[in-house]
């Protein structure tokens, strides 16, 4: 019992601490990142809300599908779902969009208030009562059904936001791969791992709501504490990356508008061979974080045409095309044996050596060091530069 109570006190303190930290995370003062500020505030509210539940829970015994817990859990599912969708698509979250997702939650709150007024606090202490609707009167039956419906709604919301997040993440990655060469901007591992922790919290919550054991609830409280700490730490690292991610989504919107305005304009474009040769001769692929917009401006060609040509003639997206040029360049530099692998990685445009090694092995089939050892002083030109 003491360990159970202590677990709630620890969870309460950590949640309140992070709710304060979320309010003071340094965020660039630009309009493009205002939705991230909203997400931080939502996170802070959700952590405070759960901390309040922990405080109330200290005076109650574990109860099967306790309605206060389901209220807190549903609120967490909505907030964490919306916040993570916002991280991969900043144009998706609007006040109306958020309100629409909270309306069912407000409706359940109203039904709960009716339940409190007419049936007070019904102690649902067995699965038999839950599954076979064993109640003393009609209002207790209403209480049981409300818990079942709320639990099903919570479960559906977890599946729904899981689907929405992974769909938006996939959509974002497709756009990013045709826009930038930067691995971490395309794959955004911080957000992906943070959302996996949010899903882990949801699964753990399901176990807590379905348990009447002091021991199980205590263990799961410490597990969920670890998940919340991990997710909070990942989330507060994100401002700089959010700035870059939101730039891609906003750029896509602006570009779509520009294309609609200029679609009837006739303009003679360069051939793909000419564009490709200019990219190689000017070594534009060596720019760190180079985007298709950067190359379009440098060469003076419409970015949509470049994107279409890359897809048509190279049969890959922009990100893969730039990486293929970088790796082809790296093969030459590795054969010359004048620079270290770290220096080569930096020179050809990678911000992290780990990303360079990963891409090199994926394209060539071996690590840079193994390639250097096998091909020292051969001095041939890789296919990417022919």
C-alpha positions in Angstrom: 0.0 0.0 0.0 2.8 2.4 0.9 4.7 1.6 -2.3 1.4 2.1 -4.3 0.9 5.5 -2.7 4.5 6.5 -3.2 4.3 5.7 -6.9 1.5 8.2 -7.3 3.5 10.9 -5.4 6.5 10.4 -7.6 4.4 10.5 -10.8 2.6 13.6 -9.4 5.9 15.4 -8.8 7.4 14.5 -12.2 4.3 15.5 -14.1 4.1 18.9 -12.4 7.9 19.4 -13.0 7.5 18.7 -16.7 4.4 20.9 -17.0 6.5 23.8 -15.8 9.4 23.0 -18.1 7.1 22.9 -21.1 6.1 26.5 -20.4 9.7 27.7 -20.4 11.2 25.8 -23.4 13.0 28.4 -25.5 11.2 28.7 -28.8 12.1 31.0 -31.8 9.9 34.0 -31.9 8.5 33.4 -35.4 5.0 32.8 -36.7 6.0 29.6 -38.4 6.5 27.9 -35.0 3.5 29.2 -33.2 1.7 25.8 -33.5 4.6 24.2 -31.6 4.1 26.7 -28.8 0.4 25.6 -28.8 1.5 22.0 -28.6 3.8 22.7 -25.6 0.9 24.4 -23.8 -1.3 21.4 -24.5 1.4 19.1 -23.2 1.7 21.2 -20.1 -2.1 21.1 -19.5 -2.2 17.4 -20.1 0.6 16.8 -17.6 -1.2 19.0 -15.0 -4.5 17.2 -15.7 -2.9 13.8 -15.1 -1.1 15.2 -12.0 -4.5 16.3 -10.6 -5.8 12.8 -11.2 -2.9 11.3 -9.3 -3.7 13.6 -6.4 -7.3 12.5 -6.4 -6.3 8.9 -6.8 -4.4 8.9 -3.5 -7.7 8.9 -1.6 -9.3 6.1 -3.6 -8.8 2.4 -4.0 -8.2 0.8 -7.4 -11.4 0.4 -9.3 -12.2 -1.4 -12.5 -12.6 1.1 -15.4 -12.8 4.0 -12.9 -14.5 6.9 -14.7 -12.1 9.6 -13.4 -9.2 7.5 -14.8 -11.0 7.1 -18.2 -11.6 10.9 -18.3 -7.9 11.5 -17.7 -6.8 8.8 -20.1 -9.1 10.0 -22.9 -7.8 13.6 -22.4 -4.2 12.3 -22.7 -5.0 10.3 -25.9 -6.5 13.4 -27.6 -3.8 15.8 -26.5 -0.9 13.5 -27.3 -2.4 12.4 -30.6 -3.1 16.0 -31.8 0.3 17.2 -30.6 2.3 14.5 -32.4 0.2 15.0 -35.6 1.1 18.7 -35.3 4.8 17.8 -35.2 4.8 16.3 -38.7 2.2 18.5 -40.2 2.0 22.0 -38.7 -0.7 23.1 -41.2 -3.1 20.4 -40.0 -3.8 21.7 -36.5 -6.3 24.5 -36.4 -8.6 25.7 -33.5 -11.6 24.1 -35.3 -9.7 20.8 -35.8 -8.8 20.6 -32.2 -12.3 21.5 -30.9 -13.9 18.9 -33.2 -11.7 16.2 -31.5 -12.6 17.4 -28.0 -16.4 17.6 -28.6 -17.0 13.8 -27.8 -14.9 14.2 -24.7 -17.0 17.1 -23.5 -20.1 15.0 -24.2 -18.8 12.2 -22.1 -18.1 14.6 -19.2 -21.7 15.7 -19.4 -22.9 12.1 -19.2 -20.6 11.5 -16.2 -22.0 14.5 -14.4 -25.5 13.0 -14.9 -24.1 9.7 -13.5 -22.7 11.4 -10.4 -26.0 13.2 -9.7 -28.2 10.1 -9.9 -26.0 7.1 -9.1 -23.3 8.6 -6.9 -20.1 6.5 -6.8 -20.9 3.0 -7.8 -18.1 0.6 -6.8 -17.5 -1.7 -9.8 -15.2 -4.3 -8.2 -15.5 -7.3 -10.4 -15.4 -8.3 -14.1 -18.6 -10.2 -13.6 -20.5 -7.0 -13.0 -18.9 -5.4 -15.9 -19.4 -8.2 -18.4 -22.8 -9.4 -17.4 -24.3 -6.0 -16.4 -25.0 -7.1 -12.8 -26.3 -4.0 -11.1 -28.6 -3.1 -8.2 -30.7 -0.7 -10.1 -31.1 1.1 -13.5 -28.7 3.9 -12.6 -26.0 1.5 -11.6 -26.6 -0.2 -15.0 -26.2 3.2 -16.6 -22.9 3.6 -14.7 -21.6 0.2 -16.0 -22.6 0.9 -19.6 -21.1 4.4 -19.5 -17.7 2.9 -18.4 -17.9 0.3 -21.1 -18.7 2.9 -23.8 -16.0 5.3 -22.5 -13.4 2.5 -22.5 -14.3 1.5 -26.1 -14.2 5.2 -27.1 -10.8 5.5 -25.5 -9.5 2.4 -27.3 -10.9 3.7 -30.7 -9.3 7.1 -30.1 -5.9 5.4 -29.6 -6.2 3.5 -32.8 -7.5 6.6 -34.7 -4.6 8.8 -33.6 -2.1 6.1 -34.3 -3.5 5.8 -37.8 -3.6 9.6 -38.3 0.0 10.1 -37.0 1.6 7.4 -39.2 -0.4 8.6 -42.2 0.8 12.2 -41.7 4.3 11.0 -41.0 4.3 9.0 -44.3 2.9 11.9 -46.2 5.4 14.3 -44.7 8.3 11.9 -45.5 7.2 11.7 -49.2 7.3 15.5 -49.4 10.6 15.8 -47.5 12.3 13.2 -49.7 11.4 15.4 -52.7 12.6 18.5 -51.0 15.7 18.1 -48.9 18.8 16.0 -48.6 19.0 16.0 -44.8 18.4 12.5 -43.3 17.2 13.7 -39.9 14.7 16.2 -41.4 13.3 13.4 -43.6 13.0 10.8 -40.9 12.5 13.0 -37.8 13.5 10.2 -35.3 12.8 12.4 -32.3 9.1 12.6 -33.2 8.8 9.0 -34.2 10.3 7.7 -31.0 8.2 10.2 -28.9 5.0 8.9 -30.6 6.0 5.3 -29.9 6.3 6.3 -26.2 2.9 7.8 -26.4 1.5 4.5 -27.8 3.3 2.7 -25.0 1.6 5.0 -22.5 -1.8 4.2 -24.1 -1.2 0.4 -23.9 0.0 0.7 -20.3 -3.1 2.8 -19.5 -5.3 0.0 -20.8 -3.7 -2.4 -18.5 -4.1 -0.1 -15.5 -7.8 0.5 -16.2 -8.3 -3.3 -16.4 -6.5 -4.2 -13.2 -7.7 -4.4 -9.6 -4.4 -5.5 -8.2 -2.4 -3.0 -6.0 0.9 -4.7 -7.1 0.1 -4.5 -10.8 -1.0 -0.9 -10.6 2.1 0.1 -8.7 4.4 -1.6 -11.2 2.6 0.0 -14.1 2.7 3.4 -12.5 6.5 3.3 -12.5 6.5 2.0 -16.1 4.3 4.9 -17.2 6.4 7.3 -15.3 9.5 6.2 -17.4 7.5 6.6 -20.6 6.3 10.1 -19.6 9.8 11.2 -18.7 11.2 9.9 -22.0 8.4 11.5 -24.1 8.9 14.8 -22.3 12.6 14.8 -22.9 12.2 14.1 -26.6 9.5 16.7 -27.0 11.5 19.6 -25.5 14.4 18.9 -27.9 12.2 19.5 -31.0 12.0 23.3 -31.6 14.8 23.6 -34.1 13.7 20.5 -36.0 10.0 21.7 -36.0 11.2 24.9 -37.6 12.7 22.9 -40.5 9.8 20.4 -40.7 7.1 23.2 -40.8 9.2 25.0 -43.5 8.7 22.0 -45.8 5.0 21.8 -45.3 4.5 25.5 -45.7 6.8 25.6 -48.7 4.6 22.9 -50.3 1.5 25.0 -49.7 3.0 28.2 -51.1 4.4 26.3 -54.1 1.0 24.8 -54.9 -0.5 28.3 -54.9 2.3 29.6 -57.1 1.9 26.7 -59.5 -1.8 27.4 -59.8 -1.1 31.0 -60.6 1.5 30.3 -63.2 0.4 27.0 -64.7 -0.5 28.6 -68.1 2.8 30.4 -68.5 4.9 29.0 -71.2 8.6 28.7 -70.3 11.4 27.0 -72.0 13.3 24.7 -69.6 16.7 23.2 -69.8 17.1 19.5 -70.5 17.7 17.1 -67.6 21.3 16.3 -68.8 22.2 20.0 -68.7 20.6 20.4 -65.2 22.3 17.3 -63.9 25.7 18.3 -65.2 25.4 21.7 -63.6 24.5 20.1 -60.2 27.6 17.9 -60.5 30.0 20.6 -61.9 29.0 23.2 -59.3 28.9 20.5 -56.6 25.6 21.7 -55.4 25.0 18.4 -53.7 27.8 19.2 -51.3 25.8 21.9 -49.6 24.7 20.8 -46.1 20.9 20.4 -45.9 20.5 21.4 -49.6 16.9 21.5 -50.8 15.4 21.3 -54.2 14.4 24.9 -53.8 18.1 25.8 -53.3 19.1 24.0 -56.5 16.2 25.5 -58.5 17.3 29.0 -57.5 20.9 28.3 -58.2 20.3 27.0 -61.7 17.3 29.2 -62.5 14.8 26.4 -63.2 11.3 25.7 -61.9 11.6 23.4 -58.9 8.6 21.3 -60.0 10.3 20.6 -63.3 13.5 19.5 -61.5 11.4 17.3 -59.2 9.6 15.7 -62.1 12.8 15.2 -64.0 14.5 13.5 -61.1 11.5 11.2 -60.7 11.3 10.5 -64.4 14.9 10.2 -65.5 16.6 9.1 -62.3 13.6 7.0 -61.1 14.2 8.1 -57.5 13.1 11.0 -55.3 15.3 14.1 -54.7 16.7 12.9 -51.4 17.9 9.6 -53.0 19.3 11.4 -56.0 21.4 13.8 -53.9 22.7 11.0 -51.7 23.7 9.0 -54.8 25.8 11.9 -56.0 27.4 12.4 -52.6 28.2 8.7 -52.3 29.7 8.7 -55.8 31.8 11.6 -54.8 32.8 9.9 -51.6 34.0 6.8 -53.5 36.5 9.0 -55.4 37.7 10.7 -52.2 38.1 7.3 -50.4 40.3 6.0 -53.2 42.6 9.0 -53.1 43.1 8.2 -49.4 44.0 11.8 -48.4 41.1 12.6 -46.1 39.7 10.8 -43.1 36.2 9.3 -43.3 34.9 12.0 -41.0 36.4 14.7 -43.2 34.9 13.1 -46.3 31.5 13.0 -44.7 31.7 16.7 -43.8 33.1 17.7 -47.3 30.3 16.0 -49.3 27.5 17.6 -47.2 26.6 15.2 -44.4 26.0 16.8 -41.0 26.6 13.5 -39.2 29.1 10.7 -40.0 26.6 8.1 -39.0 24.2 9.2 -41.7 27.1 9.1 -44.2 28.1 5.5 -43.3 24.4 4.4 -43.3 23.8 5.8 -46.8 27.2 4.6 -48.1 26.5 1.0 -47.0 23.0 1.1 -48.4 24.1 2.3 -51.9 27.6 0.6 -52.2 27.0 -2.5 -50.1 29.8 -2.1 -47.6 31.1 0.5 -45.1 33.4 3.4 -46.2 36.4 1.9 -44.4 35.9 -1.5 -46.0 35.5 0.2 -49.4 38.7 2.2 -48.9 40.6 -0.9 -48.0 39.4 -2.8 -51.1 39.8 0.1 -53.6 42.9 2.1 -52.6 44.6 3.9 -55.4 42.3 2.5 -58.2 41.2 6.0 -59.2 38.1 5.1 -61.3 35.1 7.3 -61.7 31.9 5.9 -60.1 28.8 5.5 -62.3 27.1 8.5 -60.6 29.6 10.8 -62.3 29.7 9.3 -65.8 
